[in-house]
Amino acid sequence: MIKKEMIAMLLAGGQGSRLGVLTAKVAKPAVSFGGKYRIIDFPLSNCINSGVDTVGVLTQYQPLRLNAHIGIGIPWDLDRNIGGVTVLPPYEKSTSSEWYTGTANAIFQNIDYMDSYNPDYVLILSGDHIYKMDYEVMLDYHKANNADITIAAMPVPIEEASRFGIVITDDNNRITDFEEKPANPRSNLASMGIYIFSWPILKEALIKLKDQRNCDFGKHIIPYCFGRGDRVFAYEYNGYWKDVGTLGSYWEANMELIDIIPVFNLYEEFWRIYTKNDTLPPQYISSDSKIDRCIISDGATIEGEIYNSIIGPGVTIEKGAVVRDSIIMKDTVIGADSQVYKAIIAENVTVGKNCELGIGEEAPSKLDPKIYAFGLATIGENSVLPDGVKVGKNTAISGVTGAEDYVDGVLASGEYIIKAGDTE
């Protein structure tokens, strides 16, 4: 029988609705990050760098690009006869056919997959965080404490603690209490949603709570095990960790990559970030172009000016165009003489000539003020902007737009254009 000491289950089914038009057609873990990478590359790279060679990736929402990206796991050295990476979508069973309804329900539906490796430990990960962590060190900590469950937790400023699930520990880091988004937090240790379970403990809890609606780790499984008297410990992590769940945090985390000394370094030899590399020609930078503090991916053609921006693979910046403080994703074209300020432009977008994006005073979004904030102009993938239009801040565009969609050639701050067939 196959025996693996620890296997990982990577939850990558989320829609990531707070990223608005960026995730209308693609799961959040498949959204590009840092030019050539996708968000899921970070936890997958952590697995292989930590010696975890068996990873189940649970997909659900818009999984096509994620599945194509992961393939058989070659970039992460996860193409293996025994173990490796396996994509686990929801499937039809003889008695019922059901979607994954919560993080723990998704894991429960794949109990047979986990059982087939007869693991001692199961590592539960989320597919939408940017960080580097050695899970082997966390496993050693789990064993040293003779723990049933170890929860990775990181200190957050106490004034922000009410946004997180908070753990309260004794002097030995054993967890004595939990508070889910408390109004008056008693601790500043926030759960990172990274768990190591001893497999018998997890299996018993999943089976016991299988009928729980929207069964979730933080809300149901952990409190159940804790209430049963299981040994639950906090593993304190002090490195870089970013939840890129909002447009603002996603933009910020990308921009941090181009700091002179980046907080999060993509260039470390000993902890590489692996990704699927498309066969692309080298980048072309013309003699007229100007570039300052940018990440420019393969296959890009730069004839304009770019400052403090992240340029994805195959992007074209035409002559006279100026891009500042922006993220431009794969295969997008910025037309000649256009100006782009603080924008997130998704894959395969065409911005016409003489356009201006991200200009004017800020105004709250009429589409969703919680999502489209931070002064950003956000353009969904496969969108087209006609020549000569002006687009304000906190705006959203999705779909093929024509001159008639812009009042006097302007999409004012806070306004949006979502074409039929394009979801919000």
N, C-alpha and C positions, 0 to 999 in steps of 0.2 A: 504493500500500500504506500502511496505517496505520503511523505511527511514534510511539512514546512514549519519552521519554528514560528515565523510571523508572516502573515499576508496582509495586504492593505486593501481597503475598500474605499474608493474615491467617489464621492457624491458629486456628479457633474450634470445633474438633470435640471438645474434651476434655470428659470427664464431670465432672472436678473432684470425685473421690470423697472427698477430704479435707474437703469441705463437707457430708458426711453427707446428712441428709434434705433439705437445701436444694436439692441437685442430683439428687434421686431422679427428678424428672420434667422437668428442664430443664437444658440445657447451661450450664456454668459462665459463659461470656461473657454469657449472657442473664439472670443473676441480678441483681436490682436493687441499686443502689449510690447512696448519698447521696439517698435519697428518690425522685426522679423519673427518675434515670438507670439505665442498665444497664452492666455492666462493659465491654462491647464499644464503648460510646460513646466511650471515652477514646482507644483507638488509632485509631478511625475519625475522630474530631475532629482528632487529630494529623495524619492524612493530609491532610485538606482544608486545615487551617491551614498545612501545609508545602507546599501546591501540588501534592500527589500526587492526581491526579483519576481514577486507574484502580486499583481495588482488587478483588481476588478474595478472597471470604470462604469458607474451606473448612470446611464443616460436616459433622457425622456423628452425634454422640450427641444424641438428643432435639432435633432441629433446629426443631420447629414454631414455638416462640415466638421463636426467633432470626430465622427467616425472616420471620415476620410483623412483627417489630420493624424489620428492615432494609428490607423492602419493595423499592421501586425506588430507595431511597437519597435521597429528597427532603430529610429533615432535615439531611443533611450536604452538600447541594448536589451529590450524586453521581448524580442522574438525568440521564444524558447520552446523546446518540446515539452518541458514540464514547468508549469508556471507561466511567466511572461505576463503580457497584458491581455485582458479579455474585456470586450465591451459588453455590458449587461443591460440591454433595454428591457422594459416590461414585456411580458409575453402572455399568450393565452394559455390557460390551464384547462383541464377537463371539466372542472366544476364552475370556474368563473374566469372572467378576463378582467383584470383591474390594473389601473395606472398605479404608480407609486404615489401614495397619498401623504407621506411624511418621511423624514430622513430614516427613521428606524423601520418604518414599513418597507421602504426600498431595500434595506439590508435583510429584513425578514424574508422577503420574497426570493432572496438568493442564498438561503440557508444551505441548500444542496451544493452550491458552488463552493461555499466555504468549507463545508464538511468534507468535500472531496480531497482537500489538502490536509485534513486532520491537523489543523494548526494548534500550537500552544497559545498563541496570542493573535488578536485581530486589531489592526490599526485602522481607525476610522478617520478619513480626511475629507475636507471640503475642496472642491475644484476651483474656488474663485478667490484665493488669497495669494499675495505676492510675498514670498519669504524664503529663507534658506534655513532648514533645520535638519540636524542629524537625528533621525528617528531611532538609531541604534543606541545613542546615549540615553534617550528617553526610555527605551526598553530596559537598559541596564538599571536605570533608576527604579522602574516598575518592579523588576526582580529583586533588587536590593531591599525594597520596602515590603516584599511579599504582598504586593497590592493585588486587588481584584480588578480595580480600574484606576488608570492614571489619566488625569486631565491636564493638558498643556494650558498654562495660564500665564498671562503677562500683566505686569503692573501698568495701570493707566492713571492719568491724573484724576485725583479723587472727584474733581468737579465734573468729570466726564463719565464717572463710573455708572451713573444711572442709565446709561445707554446700553449697558452690557449685562450678561449673566455673570454675577459676581460670586466667587467662592470665598468661604471663610475657613481658615486653617488653624490648627494648633501649632505648637513649637516644632513638631516633627513634620510639618507640611501635610498632615492628614486632614482631610476636609471634614469640618464639623457642621457646616451649614451652607445652603445655597440661597441666593436671592436673584430672582429674574427681574432685571431692570428696576432696582429698588429706588424709591424716592430719596431715602436717606441711607446711602450705602455704608456698611460697617467695615468694608475692606476695599482696596483698590486692585485686587487681583481678578482680572477678567478672563473668563473661559474663552479659549481660541477656537473651540469646536474641533479640536484634535484629541482623539481618545485612544488609549490602548486598553483593551479588555482582555482578561484571561478568557479564552474561548468558551469553556463550560458555563461561566457566569453570563456571558453575552447571550449564548444560545438559549439558556433557561429563561432569561428575561424577555427575549424576543418572542418565544413561544407563549409565555405567560400573558404578554400584552398584545398578542396578535390581533385581537378584536378591538383594540383601542382605536378610535377614529383619529386620523392624521397623526399616527404614532411618531413621536419625535424624540431624539436623544435627550436634549436639554430639558424638555417639559415632562417626559414620561419615563424613559429607560433609566436615566441616572438617578432621579428621585426614587424610583422603585427599588433599585439596587441599594441605594443609600439607606432607605427605610428598612431594608431587610438586614442591615448591619454589615454589608460588604465593606471591605477595606478600600476606601477611595482616597487617592492622594493627588496633590497638585504638583505638577512639574513646572517650575518657574522658568520662563523663557525671556531673555532680555535682548534678543537681536531685533532686526528690522522685520516688521510684519505689517502688511497693509491690506485692509479689506477694500477692494476697489469696487464697492457696490454702488457708489453714486458717481455721477458725471464729474463732480468736483474732485472726489478722491482719486478717480481714475486719471483725470487730467494731471493732478498734482503728482501722483506716483510716477507717471511718465516723465514729467518735467524734472523730477529729482534725479533721473538717470543721467541728465546732461549737466548736472552741477560739476564744477571743477574737480571736487573730490566727492563723488556720488555716495550717498548714504548706503545705497544698494548697488553693489558693484557687479556688473554683468561680465567682467573680464577676468575673474579669478580662475587660475589654472586648476586649483585643487577642488573647486566646487563648481563644475561647469553647469550651465543651463543648456539642455539639449532641446532641439526642435526639429521638425521636419523641414529639410532644406530643399526648396524647389530649385531645379537647375535653371539658373538665371545668368544672363551676361553680367559683367561688372557694371558698376555705376558709371555714368558719364557726366562730367562736370565741365561746362563750357568756360572759355576764357573770360566771358562777360559776367559770369555768375559771381555772387558774393555769398559766402557762407560763414556763420559764426555760431559756435556752440550748438552743433546739431548731431543727431544720429541719423545717418543716411544708409538705407538698406541696399542690397544688390539690385541691379536692374533699373535703378532710378536714373532719370535724365533731368539734370538741373541746368536751366539756362537763365533762371531769374535769381532772386535774392531770398535767402532763408536765414532766419535768426531764431536761436533758442527753440528749435522745433524737432519733432521726430517724424522722419519720412520713411514710409513703408516700402516694401519691394515693388519695383515696377512703376513707381509714381513718376509723373512728368510735371515739372514746373516750367511753364513756357517763358519765353523772353519777356522781360519787363514785369513779370509777376513778383510780388513781395509777400512772403509768408513769415509771420511772427508768432511766437508762443503758441504754436498749434500742433495738433497730431493729425497727420495725413496718412491714411491707411492704403494698403496694397492697390495698385493699378488705377489710382485716381489721377485725374488730369486737372491741373489748375491753369486756366486759360491765360493767354498773353495779357499783360498789363493789369491783371486782377490783384487786389489787395486782400490778404486774409489775416485777421487779428484774432488771437485766442479762440480758435475754432477746433472742434473735433469732427473730422470728415471721414466717414466710413469707407469701406472698400468699393472700388469700381464706380466712383462718382465722377461726373464731368461738371466742372465749374467753368462757365463760359468766359469770354474775354471781357475785360473792363468791368469786372464785378468788384463789389466791396462787401466783405463779410466781417461781422463783429464790430460794427461802428455805432456811434451815437451814445445816448444816455441809456442806462439800464432801466428796464421796466419789468414788473413781475410777469411770468408766463401765464397766458390765458389757457394754455393746454393743461399744464400741471406745474404750479409754482414750486412744488417740492422737488420735482425732477429737473426741470429746465431752469436752473439757477446758476450761480457762480459767474455770471457775465459771459457765458459761453454761447457760441452759435454751433448747433449740432445738426449734422447732415447724415441721414441714414444711407445705407448702401444702395448702389444702383440708381441713385438719384441724379437728376440732370437739372442744372441751373442755366437759364438762358443768358446770353450776353447782356452786360450792362446793368444788372440788377444790384440793388443795395439791400443788405440784410443786417438787421440790428442784433442786439444781445438778448440772451435768454430765449432764443428762437429755436424752432425745430422744423426741418424740411425732410420729407420722405416721399420719393416718387419722381416721376418725370414731370417737371414743371415747365410751363410756358410763360411768355411775357404777360399773358392775360391774368396769371395768378398773382401778380404783384401790383398793388395799387400805385399807379404812377411810377412803376419800376422799383417800388420799395416794399420790403417786408419789415415793418417797424419792430422795434424791440418788444419782446413779449408775445409776438404773433407767431403763427405756425401755418404750414401747408402740409397736410397729410393727404395724399391722393388716394382715391378709392382703391381697395385691394391692398393698401398698405396699412398695417395695424399700428396702433400707437405703442 
